[in-house]
Amino acid sequence: MTSVPSATVTPSPDRCPVCHELAEGAARWWTLRSRHRTSEGEVEYCTGGCGCLVVLVNGDMLKALPALRR
C-alpha cells in the first residue's frame, strides 16, 4: 500500500480530501464501514458522501481510493 502524505489529510473542511468534491449543505461526509485491530494498530474503512473510500490506521490516512465516475 502507498502512504498518503499528511498534507492531503487536512483539506478544506467542506471538500473531500480525495476527489475535492464540495459537500452539499450538512451532508455527512464520512461513514465508518468497518473497524478492526491488527498488529499494525486499529484499521478503519470509511466511505465519503461522494463515494470515495479511505483506509485509516490509528487515525492516519494510509490509502485513498477515488469514487468511480461514470
C-alpha positions as CSV (number, residue, x, y, z in Angstrom):
1,M,0.0,0.0,0.0
2,T,1.1,3.5,-0.7
3,S,1.0,6.1,2.2
4,V,-0.8,9.3,1.6
5,P,1.2,12.4,2.7
6,S,-0.3,14.0,5.8
7,A,-0.8,17.3,3.8
8,T,-3.6,15.6,1.9
9,V,-5.3,14.6,5.1
10,T,-6.3,18.2,6.1
11,P,-8.1,19.8,3.2
12,S,-10.8,22.4,3.4
13,P,-13.4,21.0,5.8
14,D,-16.1,21.3,3.1
15,R,-14.3,19.3,0.5
16,C,-13.4,15.6,0.1
17,P,-9.6,15.0,0.7
18,V,-9.6,12.5,-2.2
19,C,-11.6,13.9,-5.1
20,H,-12.0,17.5,-3.7
21,E,-15.8,17.4,-4.3
22,L,-17.8,20.0,-2.3
23,A,-20.1,18.9,0.4
24,E,-23.8,19.8,-0.1
25,G,-25.2,21.6,2.9
26,A,-25.0,19.5,6.1
27,A,-24.1,16.3,4.2
28,R,-22.5,13.7,6.3
29,W,-19.2,13.1,4.6
30,W,-17.7,10.1,6.2
31,T,-19.4,6.9,7.2
32,L,-17.4,4.2,9.1
33,R,-17.9,0.9,7.3
34,S,-15.6,-1.4,9.2
35,R,-13.1,-1.2,12.1
36,H,-10.8,-3.9,13.5
37,R,-7.5,-4.3,15.3
38,T,-4.4,-5.7,13.6
39,S,-0.7,-6.0,14.5
40,E,-0.3,-2.5,12.9
41,G,-3.0,-0.9,15.1
42,E,-6.6,0.0,14.6
43,V,-7.7,-0.1,10.9
44,E,-10.8,1.7,9.7
45,Y,-12.5,1.7,6.3
46,C,-14.7,4.8,5.6
47,T,-16.7,5.9,2.6
48,G,-17.4,9.6,1.8
49,G,-20.6,11.1,0.7
50,C,-19.0,11.4,-2.7
51,G,-18.3,7.7,-2.9
52,C,-14.5,7.8,-2.2
53,L,-13.0,5.2,0.2
54,V,-10.3,5.8,2.7
55,V,-8.3,3.4,4.9
56,L,-7.0,4.7,8.2
57,V,-4.5,3.1,10.5
58,N,-4.5,4.6,14.0
59,G,-6.3,7.6,12.6
60,D,-3.8,8.3,9.9
61,M,-4.9,8.0,6.3
62,L,-3.0,5.1,4.7
63,K,-4.8,4.7,1.4
64,A,-7.4,6.7,-0.5
65,L,-9.4,5.5,-3.5
66,P,-11.5,7.9,-5.5
67,A,-15.1,7.1,-6.5
68,L,-15.6,5.6,-9.9
69,R,-17.3,8.3,-12.1
70,R,-19.4,7.1,-15.0
